[in-house]
């Protein structure tokens, strides 16, 4: 994934990139479709990919909690 695509996915999901490398998501984050679930996984993977640029810090509590809820509902 290119850096621009990464930033677009973060913004699409309601996330904010602070201090250039810290990503936060609102507590109101909702995952309603399979594509949104995949976007969250892509964001988490990109954050740890040192080859494509800087490593991002991502607070995982909200995205993982919402992803788990979506999977339990059978959406993702």
TIPA-859505 format. One record per residue: residue number from 1; residue in three letters; y, z, x of N, C-alpha, C, O in turn. Coordinates in nm, 4 decimals, always signed. Example, Ala and Ser with C-alpha at 12.3 -4.5 7.8 and 13.67 -1.06 7.14 Angstrom:
// residues 2
LOLO    k    r        ny        nz        nx       cay       caz       cax        cy        cz        cx        oy        oz        ox
LOLO    1  ALA   -0.5690   +0.7800   +1.3190   -0.4500   +0.7800   +1.2300   -0.3300   +0.7800   +1.3200   -0.3319   +0.8465   +1.4236
LOLO    2  SER   -0.2250   +0.7080   +1.2850   -0.1060   +0.7140   +1.3670   +0.0030   +0.7870   +1.2900   +0.1138   +0.8039   +1.3409
//
This chain:
// residues 76
LOLO    k    r        ny        nz        nx       cay       caz       cax        cy        cz        cx        oy        oz        ox
LOLO    1  UNK   -0.1171   +0.0000   +0.0840   +0.0000   +0.0000   +0.0000   +0.1239   +0.0000   +0.0889   +0.1304   +0.0716   +0.1888
LOLO    2  UNK   +0.2190   -0.0792   +0.0518   +0.3460   -0.0837   +0.1248   +0.4327   +0.0353   +0.0852   +0.4137   +0.0945   -0.0210
LOLO    3  UNK   +0.5281   +0.0695   +0.1715   +0.6143   +0.1851   +0.1482   +0.6944   +0.1692   +0.0186   +0.7106   +0.2660   -0.0557
LOLO    4  UNK   +0.7441   +0.0495   -0.0092   +0.8222   +0.0277   -0.1315   +0.7364   +0.0505   -0.2549   +0.7828   +0.1109   -0.3516
LOLO    5  UNK   +0.6116   +0.0032   -0.2537   +0.5209   +0.0232   -0.3665   +0.4937   +0.1723   -0.3866   +0.4860   +0.2204   -0.4997
LOLO    6  UNK   +0.4793   +0.2445   -0.2757   +0.4594   +0.3893   -0.2812   +0.5788   +0.4568   -0.3489   +0.5614   +0.5371   -0.4407
LOLO    7  UNK   +0.6985   +0.4244   -0.3039   +0.8189   +0.4839   -0.3621   +0.8326   +0.4482   -0.5097   +0.8739   +0.5319   -0.5900
LOLO    8  UNK   +0.7988   +0.3259   -0.5457   +0.8050   +0.2840   -0.6859   +0.7078   +0.3645   -0.7722   +0.7418   +0.4043   -0.8836
LOLO    9  UNK   +0.5872   +0.3885   -0.7209   +0.4890   +0.4666   -0.7967   +0.5342   +0.6108   -0.8139   +0.5175   +0.6691   -0.9211
LOLO   10  UNK   +0.5916   +0.6686   -0.7087   +0.6416   +0.8063   -0.7180   +0.7488   +0.8143   -0.8267   +0.7449   +0.9036   -0.9113
LOLO   11  UNK   +0.8445   +0.7211   -0.8246   +0.9510   +0.7207   -0.9243   +0.8959   +0.6958   -1.0642   +0.9404   +0.7591   -1.1600
LOLO   12  UNK   +0.7997   +0.6043   -1.0775   +0.7404   +0.5724   -1.2074   +0.6741   +0.6953   -1.2687   +0.6785   +0.7142   -1.3903
LOLO   13  UNK   +0.6128   +0.7786   -1.1853   +0.5449   +0.8979   -1.2341   +0.6399   +1.0170   -1.2502   +0.5963   +1.1261   -1.2870
LOLO   14  UNK   +0.7682   +0.9969   -1.2232   +0.8659   +1.1038   -1.2416   +0.8841   +1.1916   -1.1195   +0.9505   +1.2951   -1.1267
LOLO   15  UNK   +0.8262   +1.1516   -1.0077   +0.8392   +1.2293   -0.8852   +0.9710   +1.2033   -0.8154   +1.0374   +1.1024   -0.8390
LOLO   16  UNK   +1.0071   +1.2963   -0.7291   +1.1302   +1.2862   -0.6524   +1.0972   +1.3066   -0.5055   +1.0247   +1.3993   -0.4695
LOLO   17  UNK   +1.1511   +1.2187   -0.4203   +1.1331   +1.2337   -0.2755   +1.2562   +1.3053   -0.2223   +1.3671   +1.2519   -0.2252
LOLO   18  UNK   +1.2348   +1.4281   -0.1732   +1.3449   +1.5101   -0.1223   +1.3355   +1.5194   +0.0290   +1.2262   +1.5148   +0.0852
LOLO   19  UNK   +1.4473   +1.5322   +0.0934   +1.4528   +1.5496   +0.2394   +1.3693   +1.4456   +0.3116   +1.3098   +1.4748   +0.4154
LOLO   20  UNK   +1.3644   +1.3270   +0.2589   +1.2978   +1.2108   +0.3171   +1.1446   +1.2154   +0.3145   +1.0817   +1.1096   +0.3115
LOLO   21  UNK   +1.0827   +1.3334   +0.3156   +0.9360   +1.3345   +0.3228   +0.8692   +1.4401   +0.2343   +0.7507   +1.4679   +0.2522
LOLO   22  UNK   +0.9415   +1.4988   +0.1405   +0.8825   +1.5981   +0.0511   +0.8855   +1.5427   -0.0902   +0.9913   +1.5050   -0.1406
LOLO   23  UNK   +0.7690   +1.5377   -0.1543   +0.7592   +1.4822   -0.2888   +0.7284   +1.5935   -0.3872   +0.6367   +1.6732   -0.3668
LOLO   24  UNK   +0.8066   +1.5977   -0.4944   +0.7816   +1.6945   -0.6000   +0.7690   +1.6212   -0.7324   +0.8333   +1.5187   -0.7551
LOLO   25  UNK   +0.6850   +1.6758   -0.8192   +0.6684   +1.6225   -0.9533   +0.7098   +1.7302   -1.0524   +0.6915   +1.8491   -1.0260
LOLO   26  UNK   +0.7652   +1.6900   -1.1656   +0.8046   +1.7905   -1.2653   +0.6817   +1.8528   -1.3314   +0.5754   +1.7911   -1.3375
LOLO   27  UNK   +0.6972   +1.9733   -1.3797   +0.5878   +2.0405   -1.4504   +0.5489   +1.9620   -1.5752   +0.4374   +1.9767   -1.6252
LOLO   28  UNK   +0.6395   +1.8790   -1.6256   +0.6144   +1.8014   -1.7470   +0.5398   +1.6711   -1.7208   +0.5238   +1.5895   -1.8116
LOLO   29  UNK   +0.4940   +1.6509   -1.5970   +0.4184   +1.5305   -1.5635   +0.3021   +1.5133   -1.6606   +0.2287   +1.6082   -1.6883
LOLO   30  UNK   +0.2859   +1.3916   -1.7120   +0.1748   +1.3624   -1.8014   +0.1023   +1.2388   -1.7504   +0.1638   +1.1418   -1.7062
LOLO   31  UNK   -0.0292   +1.2450   -1.7577   -0.1131   +1.1314   -1.7212   -0.1857   +1.0901   -1.8476   -0.2741   +1.1607   -1.8962
LOLO   32  UNK   -0.1471   +0.9740   -1.9007   -0.2010   +0.9304   -2.0294   -0.2962   +0.8122   -2.0189   -0.3721   +0.7850   -2.1119
LOLO   33  UNK   -0.2926   +0.7419   -1.9063   -0.3766   +0.6238   -1.8915   -0.4540   +0.6291   -1.7606   -0.4230   +0.7067   -1.6701
LOLO   34  UNK   -0.5551   +0.5446   -1.7539   -0.6345   +0.5339   -1.6317   -0.5480   +0.4868   -1.5152   -0.5646   +0.5345   -1.4030
LOLO   35  UNK   -0.4558   +0.3937   -1.5404   -0.3683   +0.3431   -1.4338   -0.2779   +0.4524   -1.3793   -0.2532   +0.4564   -1.2588
LOLO   36  UNK   -0.2281   +0.5410   -1.4641   -0.1456   +0.6522   -1.4160   -0.2286   +0.7473   -1.3295   -0.1789   +0.8002   -1.2300
LOLO   37  UNK   -0.3543   +0.7690   -1.3671   -0.4433   +0.8539   -1.2866   -0.4656   +0.7913   -1.1494   -0.4638   +0.8603   -1.0476
LOLO   38  UNK   -0.4865   +0.6608   -1.1478   -0.5055   +0.5895   -1.0214   -0.3782   +0.5948   -0.9374   -0.3853   +0.6088   -0.8153
LOLO   39  UNK   -0.2612   +0.5837   -1.0017   -0.1340   +0.5924   -0.9297   -0.1200   +0.7276   -0.8600   -0.0753   +0.7336   -0.7454
LOLO   40  UNK   -0.1572   +0.8349   -0.9271   -0.1486   +0.9684   -0.8654   -0.2406   +0.9768   -0.7441   -0.2021   +1.0305   -0.6402
LOLO   41  UNK   -0.3612   +0.9240   -0.7571   -0.4545   +0.9248   -0.6437   -0.3982   +0.8404   -0.5290   -0.4065   +0.8808   -0.4130
LOLO   42  UNK   -0.3411   +0.7237   -0.5602   -0.2800   +0.6389   -0.4571   -0.1665   +0.7113   -0.3858   -0.1543   +0.7026   -0.2636
LOLO   43  UNK   -0.0844   +0.7819   -0.4607   +0.0273   +0.8571   -0.4017   -0.0263   +0.9634   -0.3067   +0.0243   +0.9789   -0.1956
LOLO   44  UNK   -0.1288   +1.0369   -0.3502   -0.1857   +1.1414   -0.2646   -0.2480   +1.0818   -0.1382   -0.2355   +1.1392   -0.0300
LOLO   45  UNK   -0.3143   +0.9680   -0.1514   -0.3745   +0.9030   -0.0338   -0.2672   +0.8558   +0.0636   -0.2808   +0.8740   +0.1846
LOLO   46  UNK   -0.1609   +0.7954   +0.0117   -0.0555   +0.7426   +0.0974   +0.0153   +0.8550   +0.1724   +0.0557   +0.8377   +0.2874
LOLO   47  UNK   +0.0302   +0.9703   +0.1067   +0.0995   +1.0832   +0.1711   +0.0318   +1.1256   +0.3002   +0.0986   +1.1746   +0.3913
LOLO   48  UNK   -0.0967   +1.1083   +0.3097   -0.1714   +1.1505   +0.4282   -0.2001   +1.0372   +0.5251   -0.2677   +1.0583   +0.6258
LOLO   49  UNK   -0.1502   +0.9174   +0.4969   -0.1779   +0.8008   +0.5805   -0.0728   +0.7896   +0.6898   +0.0398   +0.7466   +0.6645
LOLO   50  UNK   -0.1094   +0.8278   +0.8096   -0.0145   +0.8271   +0.9209   +0.0116   +0.6871   +0.9757   +0.1120   +0.6659   +1.0437
LOLO   51  UNK   -0.0758   +0.5919   +0.9480   -0.0609   +0.4583   +1.0046   +0.0519   +0.3786   +0.9408   +0.1135   +0.2950   +1.0070
LOLO   52  UNK   +0.0799   +0.4034   +0.8124   +0.1811   +0.3248   +0.7421   +0.3207   +0.3842   +0.7479   +0.4122   +0.3305   +0.6856
LOLO   53  UNK   +0.3394   +0.4913   +0.8194   +0.4722   +0.5510   +0.8272   +0.4633   +0.7020   +0.8352   +0.3608   +0.7569   +0.8756
LOLO   54  UNK   +0.5703   +0.7687   +0.7967   +0.5718   +0.9146   +0.8094   +0.4746   +0.9804   +0.7120   +0.4449   +0.9260   +0.6056
LOLO   55  UNK   +0.4266   +1.0963   +0.7494   +0.3398   +1.1727   +0.6604   +0.4282   +1.2469   +0.5603   +0.5277   +1.3087   +0.5981
LOLO   56  UNK   +0.3918   +1.2405   +0.4355   +0.4693   +1.3051   +0.3310   +0.4036   +1.4366   +0.2911   +0.2811   +1.4493   +0.2927
LOLO   57  UNK   +0.4863   +1.5340   +0.2555   +0.4368   +1.6604   +0.2026   +0.4413   +1.6500   +0.0513   +0.5437   +1.6127   -0.0060
LOLO   58  UNK   +0.3313   +1.6828   -0.0129   +0.3206   +1.6717   -0.1580   +0.2644   +1.8007   -0.2141   +0.1564   +1.8451   -0.1749
LOLO   59  UNK   +0.3385   +1.8605   -0.3060   +0.2878   +1.9780   -0.3749   +0.1815   +1.9306   -0.4727   +0.2127   +1.8616   -0.5697
LOLO   60  UNK   +0.0566   +1.9671   -0.4482   -0.0549   +1.9113   -0.5236   -0.0835   +1.9826   -0.6553   -0.1568   +1.9293   -0.7387
LOLO   61  UNK   -0.0282   +2.1004   -0.6760   -0.0619   +2.1775   -0.7954   -0.0415   +2.0982   -0.9240   -0.1349   +2.0842   -1.0029
LOLO   62  UNK   +0.0768   +2.0473   -0.9460   +0.1051   +1.9768   -1.0719   +0.0247   +1.8483   -1.0852   -0.0413   +1.8311   -1.1877
LOLO   63  UNK   +0.0258   +1.7556   -0.9874   -0.0509   +1.6325   -1.0060   -0.2007   +1.6566   -1.0257   -0.2626   +1.5926   -1.1107
LOLO   64  UNK   -0.2590   +1.7474   -0.9489   -0.4035   +1.7709   -0.9616   -0.4383   +1.8381   -1.0940   -0.5407   +1.8072   -1.1549
LOLO   65  UNK   -0.3531   +1.9296   -1.1380   -0.3764   +1.9964   -1.2665   -0.3724   +1.8953   -1.3808   -0.4573   +1.8976   -1.4699
LOLO   66  UNK   -0.2726   +1.8064   -1.3775   -0.2590   +1.7062   -1.4833   -0.3709   +1.6028   -1.4753   -0.4195   +1.5558   -1.5782
LOLO   67  UNK   -0.4119   +1.5674   -1.3536   -0.5220   +1.4728   -1.3362   -0.6514   +1.5326   -1.3907   -0.7279   +1.4637   -1.4581
LOLO   68  UNK   -0.6761   +1.6593   -1.3621   -0.7956   +1.7272   -1.4126   -0.7949   +1.7286   -1.5658   -0.8973   +1.7024   -1.6289
LOLO   69  UNK   -0.6807   +1.7590   -1.6245   -0.6697   +1.7605   -1.7705   -0.6981   +1.6230   -1.8286   -0.7677   +1.6112   -1.9295
LOLO   70  UNK   -0.6442   +1.5181   -1.7651   -0.6663   +1.3824   -1.8122   -0.8146   +1.3443   -1.8039   -0.8679   +1.2797   -1.8942
LOLO   71  UNK   -0.8795   +1.3842   -1.6963   -1.0228   +1.3545   -1.6805   -1.1031   +1.4282   -1.7859   -1.1960   +1.3719   -1.8437
LOLO   72  UNK   -1.0685   +1.5534   -1.8115   -1.1401   +1.6311   -1.9124   -1.1234   +1.5699   -2.0525   -1.2146   +1.5765   -2.1348
LOLO   73  UNK   -1.0068   +1.5107   -2.0784   -0.9836   +1.4437   -2.2070   -1.0546   +1.3108   -2.2133   -1.0703   +1.2536   -2.3212
LOLO   74  UNK   -1.0977   +1.2608   -2.0992   -1.1675   +1.1329   -2.0958   -1.0751   +1.0132   -2.0826   -1.1174   +0.8995   -2.1033
LOLO   75  UNK   -0.9484   +1.0379   -2.0481   -0.8525   +0.9281   -2.0352   -0.8702   +0.8585   -1.9015   -0.8708   +0.7356   -1.8946
LOLO   76  UNK   -0.8845   +0.9361   -1.7958   -0.8925   +0.8777   -1.6629   -1.0353   +0.8418   -1.6290   -1.0620   +0.7909   -1.5202
//
